[in-house]
Amino acid sequence: MQREAQREVYSLLSPKLYRTCKRYLKKEEEIEEVLADAFYTIFTKIEQLKELKAFEGWARKITVNQCLLQLKRNVNFNLYLEDTKLSLQPKSAEETHLEEEDLLNLLNFIPEGCKTIFNLFAIEGYSHKEIASMLSISEGTSKSQLNAAKTKLQVLVNNLYYKKAK
């Protein structure tokens, strides 16, 4: 019975948690590995959940933490931003309807540190103090990386979605 319940939870939550992983990680194999680790943690620590209503948020928090563990192995969040080269073409004036999915896709074109901090702050709702603690950086670094992410996203949106066709 427990295996069947786990299968049901997995089938319901995996699409949402996969999208969470995709916001932080680029490589499909990393996403799959982190998702598997997250579900392992969810199923082995479920007795720590105090409120059933909070299950989905609790599972997402575990998934975000697993993503951060993966990123900490490869990203120095204290380094200042490198310039990212874009190979995208600007949209014509008729194609300027920006969707949430478009914005999330644009996150893949900003440096990993900026992207991670933007996700934690703007999407997950963590404070700069919490982010600093999670990533072992200063609050100032968190704030400057967030500001840089917003600036880069604004440039991308303006160049790719709102540039007037000539």
C-alpha positions in Angstrom: 0.0 0.0 0.0 2.8 2.4 0.9 4.4 2.0 -2.6 1.1 2.7 -4.3 0.7 5.9 -2.2 4.2 7.0 -3.1 3.5 6.4 -6.8 0.4 8.5 -6.5 2.3 11.3 -4.8 5.0 11.1 -7.3 2.6 11.3 -10.3 0.8 14.3 -8.8 3.9 16.3 -7.7 6.6 15.4 -10.2 5.5 17.8 -12.9 5.4 20.8 -10.5 8.7 19.9 -8.8 10.3 19.2 -12.2 9.4 22.8 -13.2 10.9 24.1 -10.0 14.2 22.2 -10.8 14.1 23.6 -14.3 14.1 27.1 -13.0 17.4 26.5 -11.2 19.2 23.9 -13.4 19.8 23.6 -17.1 21.1 20.1 -17.7 18.4 17.4 -18.0 20.5 14.8 -16.1 21.0 17.2 -13.2 17.3 18.0 -13.1 16.4 14.3 -13.0 19.1 13.5 -10.4 17.9 16.4 -8.1 14.3 15.4 -8.5 15.1 11.8 -7.5 17.0 13.1 -4.5 14.1 15.4 -3.6 11.6 12.6 -3.7 13.9 10.3 -1.7 14.1 13.0 1.0 10.3 13.6 0.8 9.5 10.0 1.3 12.1 9.3 4.0 11.4 12.4 6.1 7.6 12.6 5.7 7.1 12.0 9.4 8.7 15.5 10.0 5.7 17.1 8.2 3.5 18.6 10.9 0.6 19.8 8.7 -0.8 17.9 5.8 -2.0 21.1 4.2 1.6 22.2 3.9 2.8 19.1 2.1 3.2 20.7 -1.4 5.1 23.7 -0.1 7.2 21.5 2.1 8.0 19.3 -0.9 8.9 22.3 -3.0 11.2 23.6 -0.3 13.0 20.3 -0.2 13.3 20.4 -4.0 14.7 24.0 -3.9 17.2 23.0 -1.3 18.3 20.0 -3.4 18.8 22.3 -6.4 20.9 24.7 -4.3 23.1 21.8 -3.1 23.7 20.9 -6.8 24.4 24.6 -7.7 26.8 25.1 -4.8 29.0 22.4 -6.3 29.4 24.4 -9.6 28.6 28.1 -9.0 30.5 30.7 -7.0 27.8 33.1 -5.9 30.3 35.6 -4.7 31.8 36.2 -8.2 30.6 39.2 -10.1 28.6 38.6 -13.2 30.0 37.6 -16.5 28.5 38.9 -19.7 26.3 36.5 -21.4 26.2 36.3 -25.2 22.7 36.1 -26.7 22.0 34.3 -29.9 18.3 35.1 -29.9 16.6 37.2 -32.5 14.4 40.2 -31.5 10.7 39.6 -31.9 8.8 41.8 -34.4 6.3 44.4 -33.1 3.4 42.0 -33.8 4.9 39.4 -31.5 5.3 41.3 -28.3 2.9 39.4 -26.0 5.1 38.3 -23.1 4.0 35.3 -21.1 5.2 34.0 -17.8 6.8 31.0 -19.5 8.7 33.4 -21.8 10.1 35.2 -18.7 11.1 31.9 -17.1 12.9 30.9 -20.3 14.8 34.2 -20.4 16.2 33.3 -17.0 18.4 30.7 -18.8 20.2 33.6 -20.5 21.5 35.3 -17.3 24.4 34.0 -15.2 23.7 31.1 -12.8 24.2 33.2 -9.6 21.8 35.9 -10.7 19.2 33.3 -11.9 19.4 31.4 -8.6 19.0 34.5 -6.4 16.2 35.8 -8.7 14.3 32.5 -8.3 14.8 32.4 -4.5 13.7 36.0 -4.0 11.1 36.7 -6.7 9.5 33.3 -7.1 10.1 31.4 -3.9 9.7 34.5 -1.7 12.9 34.2 0.5 14.4 37.3 2.0 17.9 38.4 1.3 18.9 37.4 4.8 17.6 33.8 4.2 19.2 33.7 0.7 22.5 34.8 2.2 22.3 32.1 4.8 21.3 29.4 2.3 24.1 30.2 -0.2 26.8 31.3 2.4 27.1 34.8 0.9 26.5 38.3 2.3 23.1 40.0 2.1 24.7 42.7 0.0 25.8 40.1 -2.6 22.3 38.7 -2.7 20.9 42.2 -3.3 23.5 43.1 -6.0 22.9 39.7 -7.8 19.2 40.3 -7.7 19.6 43.8 -9.0 21.8 42.5 -11.8 19.3 39.8 -12.6 16.5 42.3 -12.9 18.6 44.6 -15.0 19.7 41.8 -17.4 16.1 40.5 -17.6 14.8 44.0 -18.4 17.4 44.4 -21.2 16.5 40.9 -22.6 12.7 41.7 -22.5 13.2 45.1 -24.1 15.6 43.7 -26.8 13.7 40.5 -27.6 10.0 41.4 -27.1 9.6 45.2 -27.4 12.0 46.2 -30.1 10.2 47.9 -32.9 10.5 46.2 -36.2 12.4 48.3 -38.8 
